[in-house]
Amino acid sequence: MTAMAMFLGMFLLAHLSGHLNAVPNLEGPVKMTGPWKGNVNIACTYQPMEGYTQVLVKWLVQQDNDPVTIFLRDSSGDHIQQAKYRGRLEVSREPPGDVSLLLETLEMDDRGRYLCQVTWKGPDGRQLMKERLTELQIQKLPASKPRVTTGSGYGFQVPHGMRISLLCQAQGSPPITYKWYKGKPDGTQIHVNSLGTLFFKPAQVSDSGTYFCVAKARVGSEQISDVVHFVVTDSSKKPTSAMLPEELTTTTPLPEATHRAATETSSRQQATIQAGHAGTSSERPGSTSGVALKKENVSKRGGGQGLPLYAIVLIALLCMVLVFATIFGFCRKKSQEHTYEVARMSTGNIPRVTIYAGGTGEAEAETRALENKYHSDPTSNQDYQIITQANSDYARLLCGSSSPELEIQDNGKPSC
């Protein structure tokens, strides 16, 4: 037991001392191959550790002579030391511990040994420098098999009139040339264009068909993409059963399914008719299926003969107009029953006034006015009193006064 405890104690002490004495270490590939006229990323990474602060990053390249610094990162920022690398060299900043080198548009003279150097400030204040060497070879790569994609969410089936493009992309040493064909590689084909993108502005139904593209770099042979089926749908045309089986969609039933559905429908209709006849001829309490089917058919026919909504609304509006017109005419007739009509008559030199109440107004007034007769016969005492009372009423109506002391002048006008 004592020996085992001593062994475990020594193991833990060695492990702890290893952690206490651990320092950052650079990691990266030993050898890489980059495509000519392409891009390459030379990895150089380390695991950040507590107590160690990065203070300096250098990238050097060694070709035939001594290493030459091409990149420097210090407290003042990033600095590209060689003019030939300006605009096509970049060193990573994120995530922490990643200082990989990115070279763009590689030339043949970019081959060589690239040295990554990182300097840290340790917990004791002293500086620690580590480096990693990677050999880079530049090679003219042939084009890979191209891949056809589209930037539309519709995929390769789009509606008529839509603007869409097909993209052909391949990897390899640029420049890479592309060609588009309509048809099949092993059959009849039509050359469409010589660009990496095939545009449809807009897509027509006649554009439907099979397409493929061909990619070729400066080295290597031509590479052919997979054939894609491009379909432009026309929403104005409904599919029919005369279409080919492979052109039928989910909205077009197969002829067998259509015939089967028609057969089942006719069978159900015949069974319904027979059940209806059986229900009519048999009045037994137990057989109610025929009566129920008959009622259902009657209810369906009744429901199908209902008036549309706009007709019901129109009828309701007409009823409301008739009700309002009737009420308006009734009110107007009531208001005309209290109209008083005055006709003036004259017997000799003495004016007479007759007041008519009620009636229909204008027609009776005109008739009575035409029937006035003027004569010079002497009047009786009773007639004189009636005439005097009428004249007084007439004077009060004209003067707008309720006083009974109004006199009628000789000319027939009241003295107001």
PECORRA-V621072 format. One record per pair of residues at least 6 apart in sequence whose ideal C-beta (glycine too) atoms are under 7 Angstrom apart, sorted by the first residue. I is the first residue (numbers start at 1). GAP is how many residues later the second one is. D is the distance in Angstrom with one decimal. If there is no record, write none. Layout:
BEGIN
I_GAP_D, I_GAP_D
END
This chain:
BEGIN
22_27_6.6, 23_105_5.9, 24_22_4.6, 24_23_6.5, 24_25_5.5, 24_28_5.6, 24_96_6.0, 24_106_6.5, 25_21_6.1, 25_105_6.5, 26_18_6.0, 26_20_5.2, 26_90_6.2, 26_92_6.2, 26_104_4.9, 26_105_6.8, 26_106_4.1, 27_18_5.3, 27_19_6.7, 28_14_6.9, 28_15_4.7, 28_16_4.6, 28_17_6.9, 28_88_6.4, 28_104_4.6, 28_106_5.6, 29_14_6.1, 29_105_5.5, 30_104_6.4, 30_105_6.9, 31_103_6.9, 31_104_4.7, 32_8_6.5, 32_10_6.3, 32_102_6.1, 32_104_5.3, 33_104_4.7, 33_106_5.3, 34_6_3.5, 34_72_4.9, 34_102_6.0, 34_104_5.5, 35_71_6.7, 35_104_6.7, 35_106_4.4, 35_137_6.5, 35_138_4.7, 36_70_5.9, 36_72_6.4, 36_102_5.5, 36_103_6.5, 36_104_4.5, 36_137_4.3, 37_68_6.2, 37_69_6.5, 37_136_5.2, 37_137_4.2, 38_68_5.8, 38_135_5.9, 38_136_6.5, 39_63_6.9, 39_64_6.7, 39_65_4.7, 39_67_7.0, 40_63_5.3, 40_66_6.1, 40_96_6.9, 41_59_5.7, 41_61_5.1, 42_58_6.2, 42_59_4.5, 42_72_5.5, 42_92_5.3, 42_94_6.7, 43_57_4.8, 44_55_5.2, 44_56_5.3, 44_57_6.7, 44_72_3.7, 44_88_5.5, 45_52_5.6, 45_53_5.1, 45_55_6.8, 46_51_4.9, 46_72_6.6, 47_50_6.0, 48_48_5.1, 48_49_4.8, 51_71_6.5, 51_72_3.7, 52_68_4.3, 52_70_5.8, 53_67_6.1, 53_68_4.7, 54_64_6.4, 54_66_5.6, 55_64_5.4, 55_65_6.5, 55_66_5.2, 55_72_6.9, 56_18_5.5, 56_63_3.9, 57_16_4.0, 57_34_6.8, 57_42_5.1, 57_61_5.5, 58_11_5.9, 58_13_6.8, 58_14_5.7, 58_59_4.2, 59_11_5.5, 59_12_4.0, 59_32_6.7, 59_42_5.3, 59_55_6.5, 59_57_6.1, 60_7_4.1, 60_8_6.2, 60_9_5.2, 60_10_6.6, 60_55_4.3, 60_57_6.9, 61_6_6.7, 61_7_5.8, 61_9_5.4, 61_51_5.0, 61_53_5.4, 62_50_6.0, 62_51_4.7, 62_53_6.7, 63_49_4.1, 67_48_5.8, 68_14_6.9, 69_12_4.9, 70_10_6.9, 70_11_5.5, 70_12_4.8, 70_15_5.3, 70_19_6.9, 71_9_5.9, 71_10_6.5, 71_18_6.4, 71_20_5.8, 72_7_4.6, 72_9_6.1, 73_18_6.4, 78_13_6.7, 80_6_5.2, 80_9_5.8, 88_15_6.5, 88_16_4.1, 88_17_5.3, 89_14_6.0, 90_12_4.6, 91_8_5.8, 91_10_5.8, 92_6_4.6, 92_7_6.1, 92_8_4.8, 99_17_6.7, 99_19_6.2, 101_13_6.5, 103_7_6.4, 106_32_5.5, 108_30_5.2, 110_26_7.0, 110_28_5.8, 111_25_5.7, 111_26_5.5, 111_27_4.5, 112_24_6.3, 113_20_5.8, 113_22_5.1, 114_20_5.1, 114_22_5.8, 115_16_5.7, 115_18_5.3, 116_15_6.3, 116_16_4.5, 117_12_6.3, 117_14_4.4, 118_12_5.6, 119_8_5.6, 119_9_7.0, 119_10_4.5, 120_7_6.9, 120_8_5.0, 121_6_5.7, 122_6_5.4, 140_33_4.6, 140_78_6.2, 140_79_4.5, 141_31_4.8, 141_32_4.7, 141_76_6.8, 142_30_5.6, 142_75_5.2, 142_77_5.3, 142_78_2.1, 142_79_6.9, 143_27_4.5, 143_29_3.9, 143_33_5.2, 143_72_4.4, 143_73_5.7, 143_74_4.1, 143_77_6.1, 143_80_5.0, 144_26_5.2, 144_27_4.3, 144_28_5.8, 144_79_6.4, 145_25_7.0, 145_78_4.9, 145_80_6.7, 146_22_5.0, 146_23_6.1, 146_24_4.0, 146_67_5.5, 146_69_4.1, 146_77_5.9, 146_79_4.3, 147_22_5.6, 147_78_6.5, 148_18_5.9, 148_19_6.9, 148_20_5.7, 148_65_6.1, 148_77_5.1, 148_78_6.9, 148_80_5.1, 149_18_4.9, 150_6_6.4, 150_14_6.4, 150_16_5.6, 150_17_6.8, 151_14_6.5, 151_16_7.0, 152_6_6.3, 152_12_5.0, 156_72_5.5, 156_73_6.2, 156_74_5.1, 156_75_6.6, 157_74_4.4, 157_76_6.6, 158_6_5.3, 158_45_5.5, 158_74_6.0, 159_74_5.5, 159_76_6.3, 160_43_6.6, 160_44_6.9, 160_45_5.9, 160_72_5.7, 160_73_6.4, 160_74_5.0, 160_75_6.7, 161_41_4.7, 161_42_6.9, 162_40_5.8, 162_41_5.2, 163_37_6.9, 163_38_5.3, 163_39_5.2, 164_36_5.1, 164_39_5.6, 165_32_5.1, 165_33_6.3, 165_34_4.8, 165_35_6.8, 166_32_4.3, 166_45_6.5, 167_29_6.8, 167_30_5.6, 168_10_5.0, 168_12_7.0, 168_28_5.3, 168_45_3.6, 168_47_6.6, 168_57_6.4, 170_6_5.7, 170_45_3.7, 170_53_6.2, 172_45_4.1, 173_44_5.2, 173_45_6.3, 173_46_6.7, 176_39_5.6, 176_40_6.8, 176_41_5.1, 177_39_5.3, 178_16_6.8, 178_17_6.3, 178_18_4.4, 178_35_5.7, 178_36_7.0, 178_37_5.5, 179_12_6.7, 179_15_5.3, 179_34_6.5, 179_35_4.6, 180_12_4.2, 180_13_5.2, 180_18_4.8, 180_31_6.5, 180_33_5.2, 181_8_4.4, 181_9_6.5, 181_10_5.8, 181_11_6.3, 181_30_6.9, 181_31_5.7, 182_7_6.7, 182_8_4.6, 182_10_5.4, 182_27_5.4, 182_29_5.6, 183_6_3.4, 183_7_5.8, 183_27_6.3, 184_26_5.8, 184_43_6.0, 185_27_6.1, 185_39_5.6, 192_6_6.2, 198_13_7.0, 200_7_5.7, 203_29_4.7, 204_28_6.3, 205_27_5.1, 205_29_5.0, 207_23_6.8, 207_25_5.3, 208_22_6.2, 208_23_5.1, 208_24_4.9, 209_21_6.3, 210_17_5.1, 210_19_5.6, 211_17_5.5, 211_19_5.5, 212_12_6.2, 212_13_5.2, 212_14_6.9, 212_15_4.8, 212_16_7.0, 213_12_4.8, 214_8_5.2, 214_10_5.4, 215_8_5.0, 216_6_4.5, 239_9_7.0, 239_10_6.3, 239_12_6.0, 239_13_3.9, 241_14_5.4, 241_17_6.7, 243_9_6.5, 248_6_6.6, 272_21_5.7, 275_14_5.6, 275_15_4.7, 275_18_5.2, 276_14_5.4, 276_17_5.5, 276_18_5.1, 278_9_6.8, 278_12_4.7, 279_8_6.5, 279_10_6.6, 279_11_1.7, 279_12_4.5, 279_14_6.8, 279_15_5.9, 280_10_6.5, 336_25_6.2, 337_21_6.1, 339_22_5.3, 340_15_6.1, 340_16_7.0, 340_17_5.5, 341_15_4.3, 341_20_6.4, 341_23_6.9, 341_24_4.6, 342_11_6.3, 342_13_5.6, 343_11_5.1, 343_13_6.8, 343_22_6.6, 343_25_5.2, 343_26_5.7, 343_29_6.8, 344_7_6.2, 344_9_5.6, 345_7_4.0, 345_9_6.1, 345_27_4.9, 346_6_6.0, 346_28_5.3, 347_28_6.6, 347_32_6.2, 348_28_4.8, 350_37_6.3, 351_40_6.6, 351_61_4.0, 352_35_5.0, 352_38_6.1, 353_37_4.2, 353_38_6.0, 353_40_6.6, 353_41_3.8, 354_36_6.5, 355_38_6.5, 356_8_6.7, 356_12_6.9, 391_17_4.8, 392_12_6.6, 392_14_6.4, 395_11_4.2, 395_13_6.1, 395_19_3.5, 396_6_6.5, 396_10_6.3, 398_16_5.8, 399_7_6.4, 399_15_5.9, 399_17_3.9, 406_8_5.4, 406_9_6.8, 407_8_4.8, 408_6_5.7, 409_6_5.7
END
